[in-house]
């Protein structure tokens, strides 16, 4: 029996974590994690409460002010103001209950709020529990009121500040560094993009965003709403629509919805969906309803006009290819998958959304024959390409026979496995690191491709220039799936493509250059989840008989801060080439021990902006980024 096993297991062994204690103990259950997404989720909870006032006709303006140090933020609306009178059941003010009691809210009865982004009654209390300090100021009933909290606990009684005009709520919060780390700070660009999306979704909403570090205030207001949002999405993706005009539908009956979409020259689908103003990154019932409407509506049009191609099956993926769509739905009783609200689970919404959009789409196609013919031609071309790809993949084994290895770059140390599902390609920085990786790898499933120096910046290069570049050309040859119009996912030789660079600023730069290349010229590999970042250690720390591996300086400090016996001996790796093959294998290559970061695209608009700003020809965005983060820059050895 372990020495840590308690001698008795009885009622005293059961811990009771109530309210904010449970939130602080298990924050991931409420905000998804204590990473960047979880940190900003605190803001979204408060902003969504303000937007709920807008949705229900009680507010028209939201002001968001980010502190100069980006560690605090204030959200102000001109809604009704959170009630301040004493709650009849629990004997404390309603505003105190909202910020301290899980399950306290005004969105359960369907009367105070008809539509709401959250019905759980936990958002404000969670944001409060994970904040170092939170202050709520309310104007209502002719007076101004204020209450403050520290780490979820009320600091004092609700104060009546004095007479005041108007109505509204202001919430100021600073996240708790005990939860999110000492360097906790908000990202102004992330906040601005979320606010801009809100301003598109709610036509009458005026948002003012102030970043005190730049002393600038920006007004976000879009009178044309989602139809204007779609135009911007298409513009940012740089893949124009293949037909004139876009489909647009706004419906007031339940479920209230607004949708706009068009078919573009892109090879993938871009769908942005929202439920009660909240972005649903993982989709759900409302997206399925839209996709059903697309499939049935377009097939009905093709059958009515006898446009069905003989011997060719039109799949739903052919209909969706190249689509850019924005869908906003308002559901009375939304059933979200979790508190982070990334997915809608109401099964009845599938049929409701389909029933609203399908007849409108069919009518639009009949009334816009030239657009309909362009769309049908696009869908048929997609179906033919898919059929050809499937036939090619069935006819040619992955690495079978002699031709499977023809044209591979000479530097590639290939693996012996013939199945793409089992195979990994490590793209490694430098010949020295490549040599260590080759000796430390599993030759059956792991291939190594060393690159020389920093690769071409694909954001500033044409496809022709990219293909002329030897290093990027070798990557394309090794992958086997082609590029541009020749891209064929069926030819991909490795289902894991792992970027393995030094754990320093130069390595991060090379990784960024490669990710830019993949995003611009092989985006489908990212969207299908084939691209990863390896996490090699920057430090080795020996304390007594224990060995620890630190990924960066912050990780090193966390290791050193833990009480341990012995004097730490620290070794900093100047590069992967310095590592013994066994060390590289044990820390970075071995699937049983390594850590990989899977690269994905959560927000196409934000990703496109970030890459264009940091890697494009216009240097102003890079300059601003560097100056804002100069204090955080790594000091390099010279």
Secondary structure, 3 states (H helix, E strand, C coil): CCCCCCCCCCHHHCCCCCCHHHHHHCCHHHHCCCCHHHHHHHHHHHHHHHHHHHHCCCCCEEEEEECCCCCEEEEEECCCCCCCCECCCCCCEHHHHHHHCCCCCCCCCCCCCCCCCCCCCCHHHHHHHCEEEEEEEEEECCEEEEEEEECCEECCCCEEEEECCCCEEEEEEEECHHHHCCCCCCCHHHHHHHHHHHHHHCCCCEEEEEECCCCEEEEECCCCHHHHHHHHHHHHHCCCECCCCCEEEEECCCCEEEEEEEEECCCCCEEEEEECCEECCCCEHHHHHHHHHHHHHHHHHHHHCCCCCCCCCCCHHHHHCCEEEEEEEECCCCCECCCCCCCECCCHHHHHHHHHHHHHHHHHHHHCHHHHHHHHHHHHHHHHHHHHHHHHHHHCCCCCCCHHHCCCCCCCECCCCCCHHHCEEEEEECHHHHHHHHHHCCCCCEEEEEECCCCCCHHHCCHHHHHHCHHHHHHHHHHCCCCHHHCCHHHCCCCEEEEECCCCHHHHHHHHHHHHHHHHHCHHHHHCCCEEEECCCCEEEEECCEEEEECCHHHHHHHHHCCCCCCCEEEECCCHHHCCHHHHHHHHHCCCCCCEEECCCCCHHHHHHHHHHHHCCCCHHHHHHHHHCHHHCCCCCC
